[in-house]
Amino acid sequence: MKLIQILKLAVIPVLTVFSFVSTSNTALADYLNSQGSGGNYRYELWSTDDNHYYLKIWRYEANPESDPYTTTQGFASTREALIYFDCNYAEKNLPECSQ
């Protein structure tokens, strides 16, 4: 019985420390999914490891190395992000734009 108690006292803290160490070394990364343009703007569509999407948007004539004109946040899908761009920047008249 003492052996089981000793193991519980020793193993649980060790496992806890290892889980914190392994979690802290995990970094989320961003990935470029696509690029495009419309109207007077161009975009890059990015995704994160946790499946969120965002757009970096520049004026069409801006230097590609410059900071984006704006960066959007938190789309659930690439479709949602691109509809947002088309409706708000590319000046397209899509059925989704009126929603």
C-alpha positions in Angstrom: 0.0 0.0 0.0 2.8 2.4 0.8 4.4 1.7 -2.6 1.2 2.8 -4.4 1.0 6.0 -2.3 4.6 6.8 -3.1 4.0 6.2 -6.8 1.0 8.5 -6.8 3.0 11.2 -5.0 5.9 10.9 -7.4 4.3 10.2 -10.7 1.5 12.8 -10.7 3.8 15.8 -10.2 6.2 14.5 -12.8 3.5 14.0 -15.4 2.1 17.5 -14.6 5.5 19.1 -15.2 6.0 17.2 -18.5 2.6 18.3 -19.8 3.4 21.9 -19.0 6.7 21.7 -20.7 5.4 20.0 -23.8 2.5 22.5 -24.1 4.6 25.6 -23.7 6.9 24.4 -26.6 3.9 24.2 -29.0 3.6 27.3 -31.0 0.8 28.2 -33.4 1.8 29.1 -36.9 0.2 31.0 -39.7 0.0 29.8 -43.2 -0.5 31.7 -46.5 -3.5 30.0 -48.3 -4.0 32.2 -51.3 -3.6 35.6 -52.8 -5.9 37.7 -55.1 -7.2 41.1 -55.9 -10.4 42.9 -56.7 -11.4 46.5 -57.1 -8.6 48.7 -55.8 -7.3 46.1 -53.4 -5.4 42.9 -53.1 -5.3 40.3 -50.4 -3.5 37.4 -48.8 -5.6 34.8 -47.1 -4.0 33.3 -44.0 -4.9 30.5 -41.7 -3.8 29.5 -38.2 -3.1 26.1 -36.7 -6.5 26.3 -34.9 -8.4 26.7 -38.1 -9.2 30.4 -38.1 -8.7 32.5 -41.2 -7.9 36.2 -41.7 -7.1 38.5 -44.5 -4.2 41.0 -45.0 -5.4 43.7 -47.4 -3.4 46.3 -49.3 -4.4 49.0 -51.7 -3.7 47.6 -55.2 -0.9 50.0 -56.0 0.9 49.6 -52.6 4.3 48.1 -52.3 4.0 44.3 -51.6 6.6 44.7 -48.8 4.7 47.4 -47.0 2.5 46.9 -44.0 -1.1 45.9 -44.9 -3.8 48.6 -45.2 -5.8 46.4 -42.8 -5.8 43.0 -41.3 -9.2 41.3 -40.6 -9.8 38.8 -37.8 -11.5 35.6 -37.1 -13.3 34.0 -40.1 -14.5 30.4 -39.7 -13.7 29.4 -43.3 -11.9 30.5 -46.4 -15.3 31.0 -48.1 -16.5 33.4 -45.4 -13.2 35.4 -45.7 -13.3 35.7 -49.4 -17.0 36.7 -49.5 -16.1 39.4 -47.0 -13.3 40.6 -49.3 -15.5 40.5 -52.4 -18.4 42.4 -50.7 -16.3 45.0 -48.9 -13.3 45.6 -51.1 -13.7 44.1 -54.5 -17.1 45.9 -54.9 -18.8 42.7 -56.2 -22.6 42.5 -56.2 -23.0 39.0 -54.7 -26.2 37.6 -53.1 -24.2 37.1 -50.0 -23.3 40.8 -49.8 -26.8 41.8 -48.7 -26.8 39.5 -45.7 
